[in-house]
Structures are given as structure tokens and as C-alpha cells.
Amino acid sequence: MKKTARSRNPISEIGKHGASRLRWDDARVFLAIARTGSLSGAAAHLGTGLATVSRQIERLEAALGLMLFTRHQSGYRLTDDGEALLERAETLEQAAEAFAEGSTAQTGATGRVRLATAETLASHFIIPALPGLMTRYPDLTLELVTDVQTVNLHRRDADLAIRMVKPERGNVTMRRLGTLGFGLYGSRAYVETRPSKPNDMQFAGDRFIGWCEPYGHLSTAQWLERTLRGRAPVLATTTLTAQLHAAMAGLGLAVLPHFLARPNDLICLQDDLGINQDIWMAVHSDLAQSRRVRVVIDFLTELIGSSQAELATVGRS
């Protein structure tokens, strides 16, 4: 009678095969594939060749005697055994990073930090302030991940994140950094041609620039829905940057962050829409005291704290 195969514990498999069979470079490849979902993505992330990545993950699976990924046309997905190894591989990664940081603790920070944030904050607020950070820490590499809908700090898609919504679960350390204010803006040419209207009909007949349907959960999209009362926006987009440029072109009114609208000669028609958002920093708890992550935390805390007037209020038009 055939014996039913029992699933093996991947952690015990590491011990059985010995540390000499599990190489740190292979673990790096395993993490890169898990985070990017493909061999090509992992190769680009690691700066190595596709064949090298393929060979290393095959070697790791052979050393452990386990299938760590299922291969699909859409990419690589972790098996149950792969999921079980993920935390152990991340611990190994953190130990390697801590070892590297130890050699430079007296002189500065080194290594890569992955920061997840909104594209608008990255392009128009954080990046312009980066030269000072990079000058002070020339051995620090910063990765900006702006596809925040897919970011999972627990899975180490990023080391830290700047978010407008406070995460309620996960192994993360939270800190409120400030407030992001929104107003209703239009171009000078558009605003000057608007007829005056009574307060209860102040936006009747106005053209609005809004969000595509998948973004209807956003507070700005919900404010527009309430204001439009069934009317469709003249233009719907998937980014704030596109809405900014549409407003600058005179296509209509848009709900925009004050810091984004102010430098572009837009007129604020309503400066408090009741949808201002807290700015939260979320950091993977295991990395909160890492030297390389710490310097980025301090940089962002100072940047946002010193720019509260710019971020939260209309200021000068």
C-alpha cells in the first residue's frame, strides 16, 4: 500500500541540508522574485542577468528539496513552502544589512532604502529636497515606489511608506507627521469667465475634472460626487498630476493639494473642503532602528514638519 506523502516543513529542511547549501546570494534572489513576481523583474532589481537569477533559484530549490514558486504566464507566485520561508529569508537579509551598516556606523549610512509614497508627493515635494540628503550620505541609495496600491510593508515591498491613510494591521511602527490640505482650484482664465452664482448654486454649470471609476473610494472623488449630484466630470484621470495640468489648461475645476496647485498660478475658490488628510509614516518595525532607514526617517520627518504651512494651507496664490 502506498504511503501518503506528507508536506515537509521548509524551515526544518534548511537545518537538514545545512547552512552550506543555503547561500545568501540565493536568498537575495528568492526575495527579489517574491517581491517583483518575475525573473526579469528580479534580474533588473538585482542588476544581474536573467540566466543567473534562473540558475540561482533553481539551485536554492534543489538544495532545499522544495518548490518555492509556481510558474504562471503572469509571473511567479510563492507556494505555501515559499511563504513559510519568506520571513526567514527577510531575517537573513536584515542581518546582512546590519552587518554592512556596522562597518560604516561611524561615518554615515550605506545601502538601499525603499520608500513608498504617492507619485505627486514624490515628484513635487520629496525629490526636490533630496540633494541635501544625498550629499550628506553619498553611499545611500533611495528607491521610490509610487505604485502604493500594491505596497505591503510586512512583505518588505518597501522599508517605509508615507501614506494618507493610517494602516491598522501589520508589523509596522506608525507616526503622524502632519496634514495635507486640499482646495478647489481653477485656472485664472477659467475663473475670470465664470458667472457669479448664489451660494446654494455656486458650482452649477461648472466643469469639473475628476477621477476614473476605480478611484471612487478617494475622499477627493467622493467630494466631487456629492458636489456634481449625478453630473459627469468633463475629464476623469488616474493621477493628480494629470488633473493639475487639465486645470492649468482651463478645462475646469479640480480638487488639488494646496502645495501642488499654488506654484502653478491656479486660483483657489474654496480652501477648506473638509477632506484634509493626515500624513502618516509607516516603518517596518524590524527596520525602525536601522541606520540607513533611520536617516531617511529623520529626513522625511524634518521635511514634512518644516513644510506644514505649505502642505496644509492655501498660503500665497
C-alpha positions in Angstrom: 0.0 0.0 0.0 1.3 3.4 -1.0 2.1 5.8 1.8 0.5 9.2 1.5 3.2 11.9 1.0 3.4 14.3 3.9 4.2 18.0 3.5 7.6 19.0 4.8 8.4 21.9 7.0 10.7 24.2 4.9 12.4 25.6 8.0 13.4 22.1 9.1 14.6 21.4 5.6 17.2 24.2 6.0 18.5 22.6 9.1 18.6 19.2 7.4 20.5 20.3 4.4 22.9 22.6 6.3 23.8 26.2 6.0 26.4 25.4 3.4 23.7 24.5 1.0 21.7 27.8 1.6 23.7 30.7 0.2 22.9 34.4 1.0 23.0 35.3 -2.7 20.3 32.6 -3.4 18.2 34.0 -0.6 18.5 37.5 -2.2 17.3 36.1 -5.5 14.4 34.4 -3.7 13.3 37.7 -2.1 13.7 39.6 -5.3 11.4 37.2 -7.2 8.9 37.2 -4.4 8.7 41.0 -4.4 8.7 41.6 -8.2 6.8 38.5 -9.3 9.1 37.6 -12.2 12.6 36.5 -13.1 13.1 39.6 -15.3 11.9 41.9 -12.5 14.2 40.2 -10.1 17.1 40.5 -12.5 16.5 44.2 -13.0 16.2 44.8 -9.3 19.4 43.0 -8.5 21.3 44.3 -11.5 22.2 40.8 -12.8 21.4 38.6 -15.7 18.1 36.7 -16.3 20.0 33.4 -16.6 21.8 34.0 -13.3 18.6 34.6 -11.5 17.0 31.5 -13.0 20.0 29.3 -12.1 20.2 30.6 -8.6 16.5 30.0 -7.7 16.7 26.5 -9.2 19.8 25.8 -7.1 18.1 27.0 -4.0 15.0 24.8 -4.7 17.3 21.9 -5.3 19.3 22.5 -2.1 16.1 22.6 0.0 14.3 19.9 -2.0 11.3 22.2 -2.2 9.3 24.0 -4.8 9.3 27.7 -3.7 7.3 29.2 -6.6 4.6 28.2 -9.0 5.3 29.4 -12.6 2.4 31.1 -14.4 2.2 33.1 -17.6 1.5 36.2 -15.5 4.6 35.6 -13.3 6.0 33.7 -10.3 3.8 33.1 -7.2 5.0 31.8 -3.8 4.0 28.3 -2.9 3.0 27.5 0.7 6.6 26.4 1.3 7.8 29.6 -0.2 5.5 31.7 2.0 6.8 29.8 5.1 10.4 30.7 4.1 9.8 34.3 3.4 10.1 35.6 6.9 13.3 33.6 7.5 14.8 35.0 4.3 13.9 38.5 5.4 15.6 37.9 8.7 18.7 36.8 6.8 18.5 40.0 4.7 18.2 42.2 7.7 21.2 40.5 9.4 23.3 41.1 6.2 22.2 44.7 6.1 23.0 45.2 9.8 26.5 43.7 9.2 27.1 46.0 6.3 25.9 49.0 8.3 28.2 48.1 11.2 31.3 48.9 9.1 30.1 52.4 8.3 28.2 53.3 11.6 30.8 55.9 12.5 30.9 57.6 9.1 27.3 57.5 7.8 24.6 55.4 6.3 25.0 53.0 3.4 22.8 50.7 1.4 19.3 50.8 -0.2 16.1 52.2 1.3 12.8 51.6 -0.4 10.3 54.4 0.2 6.7 54.0 -0.9 4.7 57.2 -1.4 2.2 58.9 -3.7 3.7 59.9 -7.1 2.6 63.5 -6.5 4.5 63.8 -3.2 7.5 62.0 -4.7 7.8 64.2 -7.8 6.7 67.6 -6.5 7.8 67.5 -2.8 10.3 64.9 -1.8 12.6 64.7 -4.9 13.3 68.4 -5.0 14.6 68.1 -1.4 16.8 65.0 -1.9 20.1 66.7 -3.0 20.8 67.6 0.6 20.3 64.1 1.9 22.3 62.5 -0.9 25.2 65.0 -0.4 25.3 64.1 3.3 25.0 60.3 2.7 26.7 59.6 -0.7 26.6 55.8 -0.1 22.9 55.8 0.5 20.6 54.6 -2.4 16.9 55.6 -2.3 14.2 53.7 -4.2 10.9 55.5 -4.6 7.9 53.2 -5.1 4.9 55.2 -6.2 2.6 52.3 -7.1 1.3 52.4 -3.5 -1.8 50.3 -4.1 0.4 47.2 -4.2 2.8 48.0 -1.5 2.9 45.7 1.6 5.4 46.7 4.3 5.1 43.3 6.0 6.2 41.6 2.8 9.0 44.2 2.5 7.7 45.6 -0.8 9.1 48.8 0.9 11.0 49.6 4.1 8.9 52.6 4.9 5.9 54.5 3.5 4.3 57.9 3.5 0.6 57.4 3.5 -2.6 59.4 3.8 -4.4 56.5 5.4 -3.3 55.0 8.7 -2.6 51.3 8.4 -4.4 49.3 11.0 -2.6 46.0 10.7 0.8 44.6 10.2 4.2 44.7 11.9 4.7 48.4 11.4 5.6 51.4 13.5 3.4 54.5 12.9 4.0 58.2 13.3 1.8 61.1 12.3 3.9 63.7 10.5 1.4 66.4 9.6 -1.6 67.4 7.5 -2.2 67.5 3.7 -4.7 70.2 2.8 -6.9 70.3 -0.3 -8.8 73.0 -2.1 -10.9 73.6 -5.2 -8.8 75.2 -7.9 -9.2 76.6 -11.5 -7.1 78.5 -13.9 -7.1 82.3 -13.8 -8.7 82.3 -17.3 -11.4 79.8 -16.3 -12.3 81.6 -13.0 -12.5 85.0 -14.6 -15.1 83.9 -17.1 -17.4 82.2 -14.5 -20.7 84.0 -13.9 -21.4 84.8 -10.2 -23.9 82.5 -8.6 -25.8 82.2 -5.3 -24.1 80.1 -2.6 -26.5 77.2 -3.0 -25.8 77.0 -6.7 -22.2 78.2 -6.7 -20.9 75.3 -8.8 -24.0 74.7 -11.0 -22.8 74.7 -14.6 -19.1 74.5 -13.8 -16.9 71.9 -15.5 -15.1 69.6 -13.2 -12.0 67.4 -13.5 -12.3 64.1 -11.6 -11.2 60.6 -11.0 -11.8 57.4 -13.1 -14.2 55.0 -11.6 -11.7 52.6 -9.8 -10.6 55.6 -7.7 -14.1 56.4 -6.4 -13.1 55.5 -2.9 -10.8 58.5 -2.6 -12.1 61.3 -0.4 -11.5 63.8 -3.2 -13.5 61.7 -5.6 -16.3 61.4 -3.1 -16.4 65.2 -2.5 -16.8 65.6 -6.3 -19.5 63.0 -6.5 -21.5 64.9 -3.8 -20.9 68.2 -5.5 -21.8 67.1 -9.0 -25.0 65.4 -7.9 -25.1 63.0 -10.8 -23.4 65.1 -13.4 -20.3 63.6 -15.1 -16.9 65.3 -14.9 -15.7 66.8 -18.2 -12.5 64.8 -17.7 -11.6 61.8 -15.5 -8.0 60.8 -14.8 -6.0 58.3 -12.8 -3.4 60.8 -11.4 -3.3 64.1 -9.6 -0.6 65.3 -12.0 -3.0 64.9 -14.9 -5.7 66.8 -13.1 -3.3 69.6 -12.3 -2.4 70.0 -16.0 -6.0 69.8 -17.0 -6.9 72.6 -14.6 -4.0 74.7 -15.8 -5.3 74.2 -19.4 -8.6 75.7 -18.3 -10.7 72.5 -18.7 -12.5 73.0 -15.4 -12.2 72.9 -11.7 -10.1 70.3 -9.8 -9.7 69.3 -6.2 -5.9 69.5 -5.6 -3.5 69.6 -2.7 -2.6 73.2 -1.9 1.2 72.6 -2.3 0.6 71.3 -5.8 -1.8 74.0 -7.1 -0.1 77.1 -5.5 3.0 77.3 -7.6 1.1 76.9 -10.9 -0.9 80.2 -10.8 -4.2 78.4 -10.0 -7.0 80.3 -8.2 -8.5 78.7 -5.0 -12.3 79.0 -5.0 -12.7 77.1 -1.8 -9.9 76.4 0.6 -11.5 74.0 3.1 -13.4 71.1 1.6 -13.5 69.1 4.8 -11.3 66.4 3.3 -7.8 67.3 4.6 -5.8 64.2 5.3 -3.3 63.2 8.0 0.2 62.3 6.7 1.4 59.1 8.3 4.8 57.5 8.2 4.8 53.7 8.4 8.0 51.8 9.0 8.6 48.1 9.1 9.1 47.6 12.9 12.2 45.4 12.4 13.9 48.2 10.5 12.9 51.2 12.7 16.4 51.3 14.2 18.4 50.5 11.1 20.9 53.3 10.4 20.1 53.6 6.7 16.4 53.7 7.4 16.8 56.0 10.3 18.4 58.7 8.3 15.6 58.6 5.8 13.0 58.7 8.6 14.7 61.8 10.1 14.9 63.5 6.7 11.2 63.0 6.0 10.2 64.0 9.5 12.1 67.3 9.2 11.0 67.9 5.7 7.3 67.5 6.3 7.4 69.1 9.8 9.1 72.3 8.4 6.7 72.5 5.5 3.4 72.3 7.3 2.2 75.7 6.2 2.9 74.8 2.6 1.3 71.4 2.8 -1.8 72.2 4.9 -2.9 75.7 3.9 -3.6 77.8 0.8 -0.8 80.3 1.5 0.0 82.7 -1.2 -1.7 82.3 -4.6 
